Every structure is written in structure tokens, then in C-alpha cells.
Amino acid sequence: MDFRRIEEIYDEQFIDRDWWGDFPAARNLLDRDLGTTDILKLIPVCAKIAYHITGEIPKMVLSNRVPALSMNPKHIALNLKLLRFEISDETRVFVFFGYFVHELAHWIYTGKDIAGLSEEELLYTPMHYDMIHFIENRRVESKLVKDFPGYHYYLYAARKLGLAMGLNVVESRMGYYGGQSEDGLHRGGDGSEALYDYICTKILYPNLLDESNYMREVLSFPGNDVKVRQVNAILKGIKNYADLTYKEVVWYAGALADLFHVKDVCPDNFFLQEMKKAMKGIEDFKTDKQIKMAETVIRDLRKTLNKDTVFSPQLFVSSERQKLEWKGSLGACDRLVEIDAEVAEISDDLLNRAKELAAKIQVSLAMFSGKMDRTRVIYEQDSGELDEDELYQSRYNRNIFFEEVLAPSAILEVVILLDLSGSMCTGDKIPLQIVISSALALAFNKYPNVVYYSIYGHRCGDDGIEITRFHDRGERLQLGKLFSQQALNANADGYAMLYCFDKFKSDAKNKLFFMISDGAPSATGYDGEDAREHVWVVVQEAKKRGIEVLSIGVDNFDQSDMYEEFIPYEGPEITTRISRWIREKFMSMAEDNSF
């Protein structure tokens, strides 16, 4: 990604303020140049902006993901990677705030308008949804600058960066339509991808339409000249985006979606494609002390200032979705059943992969065992009080006897919880989870006097939560049970974790809980912000019980607002990351313990 050229284009471009409609001129509410990209200093500014606009502090999540903005966000993503773009610090901060303010606009205006709609009314085809999102992006920004004109500058910066990325594509690469998308599903050889981009450009980045090369590419497909005129006729009916109702947005979007033969598959518009490419080349922010401090600042601000929330209750929850809804305490689920796993045929390929990972973990366990193999001596006397002066002579005193037992500080107890929800059926998630869980079991099984371990799985259906028991401490390991994992229904992570915390049975000082999952909680009446918040509270409960929780992702999803320690999915490298984390954790435990 040529950021130098992108910044040159950024500086050259000008977006007419009429794009946002008629809104008052205003002085910027904050000093534009904050002189820093330090997240700890930027978060209070985000909170100040949010509190000024909404009267409350929304849930803010620190994210490394591409800012693919949600139309009805349950939380506001602070896209940290924007702060590592190779452009000037000033521009980075402006763009960072711009994306933040954009999501705030959706949180206020979109959230308010759809709050009274039923689930059926909110069901759209993927193409219809994308068209709604394009129009809604412009509508909510136009409404926000009308109500809060001081924040136009930040929205302007974010939109201009997207435009610069699009112009850079047009300058450097032609003939980019008709190729296969990353998901392998969409081919734009019929001109549909070019038409889709034209609609996005017409609504969100009209400056690009002045580029003859771009329009030549769009119109090079037979029939697109007629459809472009149809698009222009439909959008001509919108006089002022800020004055649109959500119902009108849906109508206009439906008219645009009807121009496409295929409505169940959508490509990424090329502005988003370029953003994804830029993000891929930038190192992720790691969960370090500064990130944890930033998350603490967010929680403290919300706790202090959110006395009477204004917009949060607008998040849509129908009356039918109350079965598992978390009500603010830790909660409990009485609709829970535990079953024993069946034994399935063992795959040689998966078993070999598991053994390879297990061998790496065993090296760490051998070190851990060597440092932690300590015992304590318990002296007893068959009658009367124990004479401490006699202890050193106990071997010669028949009335005093002693026994050696493993010290609690030398024991490690582990509980592993596996994701058996329906989303795990995609890709190689279940096979990967089988490899990870089998490797952990094989490694721990080699050290029965040092590691006590249990393995469970969870899913949630209409009848409640189902906990599957794959291995309980003290039992003989049956690997075939771990190979019986199947994906079905949804997941209520917080409740399943709470249940499995009670599986820790020893007085071991060192307790580890491995949570393997491919995404956030998603069950009837238990999803979105409240469910993620519940998982966070459950993790804090684990800390109070002396349990360390590690989340292992087998797919890309935001974990930072739910878990303090987590390993993000990075393809096959995930197994190396797990092995490294275990080695570092065991070394830390060994150094921290004294006898």
C-alpha cells in the first residue's frame, strides 16, 4: 500500500460541504491538532464527543478489525490500526475520530428509527441491506452535522481518506472488475460488481465520478449504461438525505437492489477492499498494559457518567427473545443439562497433528513439573499433642509418623470448554478444535500427578444449554470422545463458563480455564452488547475465584471486550501461539511459587 501517494491524493482532494446538505457553520469543538496518537489520551476525547452528542458513554471496544461500520452497532469500535497508517499523525487522529463519530451517528439515528420494527421487518436480502447501508451512511452523517456541526471536520477527514484510497486504485490499476472475490463466491463478469461500486461511489464518493477512467470501466459492460441511468433516476428523487425517514431509505434501497439479478451475494465495494488491504499490512495492537488501562478508562467513564442512559435501551429486543437475557447480575440458567460424549472414530490425520502440538506442550510441562515437583511433610501423632522438639527425631519415635503429599502450589488444574455451536460447522473450525483439545489432553495425560484436567463442550438450543462431558478429572482418557464433536444450534458462553467454573475441585493454587470459540455469544435472548458484557463479568468472577481465563479464537472476532487474555486466530499459526503462551504461563507460575 503506497501511503505516500494516498496522502498526496488526500491533500489534493476537496469534498463539497453540500454532500452533507445544508447545515450551520460552526467552530470545531476540540483543538484539531491534539499532538498525539496515544490511545490513553484519545479515549477521553472520544468519551467527551460521545457525551456531548448522546448524553452518555456508549460501550467502546478497542479493535484491530477493518472499520466495516455497522448500521446498528451494539458498541462503538475504536479502530486502533487507523492510528498506525503511514500518514501524518494529525490526519490519523482526524480519521480515527471521523470513524468514531460516524458510528455514533448510526447509534443515535438508525438505532432510534429501527427500535420499533419487528424482526420480520428488519429482514433484507444481502443486496438490499448493502443498498440501505450506503444511503443510511449518508443520511446519518447529514443528520448529525445538522444537529452538531462542529464534528463535520472529523467526518470530512474519514470520508476523504476513503476517497483517496479509491482514487489511488483508479490511478494504479484498471480492469479490476470481473475477478473472483476473497470469499470465492462473487464474480463480476456480468458488470454487476462495477454497477454495485458505481452506486456506492455515486452516494458516498461522488468525486470519483469525475475520473473518466473509472466511468469508462463501469460502462464497459453491456447494459450498464442503461442501469447507470436508472440508478441516477432513482437517486435523483432524494433531495436532502438528512430529511429522509428510515422507511424511505428502505424504499430507495429496494429500488436499487432490484437492478441486480443476484441479490443473495454481495462483493465488497472497492473502497472497503482497499481498506482491508491496508489493514492487513499493519501490525495488530497487542493486549498490553496500556491497552488494559485504556479498557479500564472506558469502563470507569461509563460507570461514572451513565446514570440515565438515553440511547442504549433503543437496541432492538423482541418479546420473544427473553429466554436467556442477562439482567445485570451474574445470573443462572436452570435450563441446563449435562450429557456424556459419544465415542467416535479417530482420524489419523487429526491425531498426528494433535500429537505434534502435544509434543511441544509436553516440553513446557516437563519444565513446569521439574520446578514444581515439591511435596509437603505432614507430621502426626497417634495420641496426645505433637511435641515439636521431637520432630527431627520422628523417624526414631514410634508414636510419631509422617506422610508426604503433593503441595497444592505444585498442582495445576485445568478446565477446557469447547464451542459446539452451529457456526463451528464452517471451514475447518471443528477439526482445528479437535486438534487443539486432543493435544492438550495428550500432553496433560502424561503428567497425572501435576495436572488435573477436564474437558467440556457447550451449545444452546430452544430447550436450554447442553453441556457435553468429554473428559472428567480422574477418568481414563478416551480420545474417541473428543473426535465426536459436532456443531449445532447457538452458544450462551457466559452461562456455560459459570457452570464449568464449578468443575474445579481441588485446592490447587494454579487454575487455568481454556475457552475455545469462533465468535461472540449468540443465542435467543442472549446476544449483542449485553451478552458480551455478561462474559466480561463472568471472567471477572473467575479472577475472584483464582481462575485464569484464556480465550483461544478459531476464527477472527473481537475478544478484547470479553477477555483479558486471548489468542486471536491467525490461521495455522494458532497452534504455535498456544504452545508459546503455555510455555510462558508455566514459566511464570514456576517463578511465582515459593515453598
GIHU-V620714 format. One record per backbone hydrogen bond with DSSP energy under -1.0 kcal/mol. NH is the residue of the N-H (numbers start at 1). CO is the residue of the C=O. If there is no record, write none. Layout:
# GIHU-V620714
NH:CO  NH:CO
This chain:
# GIHU-V620714
3:1  6:2  7:3  8:4  9:5  10:6  11:7  12:8  13:9  19:16  20:17  21:18  41:38  42:38  43:39  46:42  47:43  48:44  49:45  50:46  51:47  52:48  53:49  54:50  55:51  61:76  63:78  68:66  69:67  76:59  78:61  80:63  80:78  82:79  83:80  84:81  87:85  92:88  93:89  94:90  95:91  96:92  97:93  98:94  99:95  100:96  101:97  102:98  103:99  104:100  105:101  106:102  107:103  108:104  109:105  111:106  112:108  113:109  114:110  117:114  123:120  127:263  129:125  130:126  131:127  132:128  133:129  134:130  135:131  136:132  137:133  138:134  139:135  140:136  141:137  142:138  143:139  144:140  145:141  146:142  147:143  148:144  151:148  152:149  155:151  156:152  157:153  158:154  159:155  160:156  161:157  162:158  163:159  164:160  165:161  166:162  167:163  168:164  169:165  170:166  171:167  172:168  173:169  181:186  184:181  191:188  195:191  196:192  197:193  198:194  199:195  200:196  201:197  202:198  203:199  204:200  205:201  208:205  209:206  210:207  211:208  215:211  216:212  217:213  218:214  219:215  224:221  227:223  228:224  229:225  230:226  231:227  232:228  233:229  234:230  235:231  236:232  237:234  238:235  243:240  244:241  249:245  250:246  251:247  252:248  253:249  254:250  255:251  256:252  257:253  258:254  259:256  260:257  273:269  274:270  275:271  276:272  277:273  278:274  279:275  280:276  281:277  282:279  288:286  292:288  293:289  294:290  295:291  296:292  297:293  298:294  299:295  300:296  301:297  302:298  303:299  304:300  305:301  306:302  307:305  314:311  315:312  321:318  336:334  337:465  339:467  341:469  344:480  351:347  352:348  353:349  354:350  355:351  356:352  357:353  358:354  359:355  360:356  361:357  362:358  363:359  364:360  365:361  366:362  367:363  368:364  369:365  370:366  371:367  372:368  373:369  374:372  376:405  378:403  380:401  382:399  390:387  391:388  393:390  394:391  396:393  397:394  400:397  401:380  403:378  405:376  407:374  410:407  411:408  412:450  413:510  414:452  415:512  416:454  417:514  418:456  420:458  422:489  424:421  425:422  426:423  429:426  432:428  433:429  434:430  435:431  436:432  437:433  438:434  439:435  440:436  441:437  442:438  443:439  444:440  445:441  447:444  450:447  451:447  452:412  454:414  455:471  456:416  457:468  458:418  459:466  460:490  461:464  464:461  465:335  466:459  467:337  468:457  469:339  470:455  471:455  475:472  481:478  483:479  484:481  488:420  490:460  491:522  496:492  497:493  498:494  499:495  500:496  501:497  503:500  504:501  509:408  510:411  512:413  513:548  514:415  515:550  516:417  517:552  522:491  523:526  526:523  532:528  533:529  534:530  535:531  536:532  537:533  538:534  539:535  540:536  541:537  542:538  543:539  544:540  545:541  546:543  547:542  548:511  550:513  551:565  552:515  553:567  554:517  562:559  563:559  567:551  573:570  574:571  575:572  577:573  578:574  579:575  580:576  581:577  582:578  583:579  584:580  585:581  586:582  587:583  588:584  589:585  590:586  591:587  592:588  593:589
